[in-house]
């Protein structure tokens, strides 16, 4: 299976359109969004387009801290401000997603996705990602974990961080567990995860 990964779109429709175009060109089997897809706190101009594109791609995924309030019991003022497609899309989002032996969550797997205070906990940003990865390995059983939220590339195994910055493909050792942070679409990045080849391919979806 080849999985197209997007995260932290933050309602940036142009960058998302380029990411989805790359996925079509390279023949992905599934599109997964790792949260903060539509930004409840940003201008609403591109929100409908983002939702429409991901619904058209039959994307699955999880919610994050910026789109937490767009699912479940949504405030009336929020419903009045955004088009229906946004809420149709957000109803598809899950707290966590497991595909094969991969776990997807916007924050680390030990964070409660139903507790918005944990999703927004800024004090925890002082904890190094290596320590967060160690906690995540203890939280779930899946071999590979993927998160967004940090707007950067990062990878670790239970032995520590991996010397990788997203400038090249990340080749997984099939015998090791991995914790991976995927960089943000709003910053011009997406990725393709090839589960057969044990490979993560970062791709630029930035404008010209």
N, C-alpha and C positions, 0 to 999 in steps of 0.2 A: 504494500500500500504506500502511495505517495500522498502526503498531507501538506497542504498549503497552510502556513501559519501566519496569522496577522494578530497584532496586539496593539493596544493603545492607539487606536485609530483617532479617537477624540474628534469624531465628525469631520475628518479631513477626507473629503470625497475624492479629490483628484489623485492623491497618493494611493488610496484604496483601489481606485479604478485601475491604476497602473499595476498594482500588486495582483489583482484578479486577472488582468490580461497576461501577466507573466505565468500565472498558474495555468491558464488555459493553454498557452503556448507549450508548456512543459508537461501537460497531461496529468494534473493531480487528480486523485480519486476523491478527495474530501477537503473542504475548507474548514478550518477551525479558527475561531477568534478567542483570544485569551483575555478578554475583558477590556473595560474602558473603551468600548467600541463607539458608543454615542455619548457625548459629554453633556450631562444634564446642566452643566454650569457655563457652557459655551454658547455663542450665538447659534440659532437654530437653522441657519440657511442650508447647510449641507446634510442635516440629520436625516431628512427623508430620503435623499439620494443614497446615503450610506446604507440605510435600512433596506431600501429597494434592491440595491446591488447584492447585498448579502442574502436576502431572501431568494433572489434569482439564482444565486450560487448554491442554494440549499445548505448554507453554512450552519454549523453547530458550534457551541462554545459555552463560555462561562461569563458571569458578570464580574465587574470590578467595583472599585470605590466610586468612580465617577458616573457609572450608570446604574448603581445599586437602586436608586430611587425611581427608576423607570420600569420596574417590574413589580408584580404583586399589587398591593394597594397603593396606587399612585395618587399623589395629591391632585385635586381638581385643577388647581392653577397650572400644574405641570401638564396635565392632559389637554388643557385648553391651548397651551403654547406650542405643542408638538403634533405632527400629523400621526394618523392612525398606524401607518406602516411602522413607525418607531416602536410602538407598543406591541404590535404583532411580532416584530422581530425579537424584542426583549423577552416576550413570553417563551421563546424557544431556548433562552439562555438558562444554564444550570449552575448550581453552586460549584460543582466540580464535574469534570468529564474524564472518563477512562475509555481509551481506544487501544485494543490489544493490551500491551503491557506498558502503556504510557498514561501518565496522570497529568491533567491540565487544570491549572487554577490560577487566578489572577495574582493573588498573593501566595505565599508559601503554603504547602499542604497542611501545616499545623495551625494555620490561621482559620478561625471560624468564619466562613463566608456569609453566614446569616447575621453576624454581629458587625454592623457598620463601623462601630468604634474600633474594632480590630483591623478592619480593612483600611481605616484612615490613621492608624496609630503612628504618628510621626516620631515618637520617642524611639520606636524600634528601628528607625533608619540608622541609628548610631551603631547598631549591631552589625558587624561585618558580614558580608554575604557568605563567606565561608562558614561562619557559625550558623547562619540561617539554613544553609544547605544541610549541615549536620543534623539540625532539628528536623528538617523535612524528610531526611532519609529514615528517621525513626517514626514518622507520622503515618506513612502509607507503605504498602508492600510493592507497588509497581516499580519496575526496573528503571524507567526513565521518567523524570518529572520536568514539566515545562511551565514557566510562569512569565508574566509580563511585569508591569508596574514600574520597573526601574529605568526604563528608556535606555537600556544599554545591553550589550552582549556579555554573558558570563556563563561559565560552566565549571562544575566541580564533580568529583567522585567522592566516595567516603574517605579517600586518602587526602583530600584537599583540592584546591582550585586547579583548573587546567590552564595551561599556557595557551590561551585562545582569546581573540578579541573581535571575532566576527569578520576579520579581513580575509578569511579563507574558510573552506569547508571544515566542519568538525566531524571527524570519523570516530564513531563510537566503538569501543572495545565491547563486543557482544557479551563478554563475561562480567562486565562492570556495571554498576548502577551510576546514573548521571542525574544531576540537577542542573537545568539550563534556564537562563533568563534570555528571552527573545527581545530584541530591540524594537522600538516603536515605529509604527507606520507613519505617525505624524512627523517623525524625524527622517522618514524616507527609507524605512527598512521593512522587509518581510523575509520569509524563509520557506524552504521546502524540506520536509522531513521524509526521507526515504527509508522505510522500515525494513525493506529487503536488503538494501545495501548498507544499512547502519550508518547513515550519513545525514548531516544537517547542512543545507546549502543556504547561506545568507544571500539575499538578493536586494539590490537597491531599487526602490520604487519612487525615488525622489524625482522632482521635475528637472527639466533640461536646464 
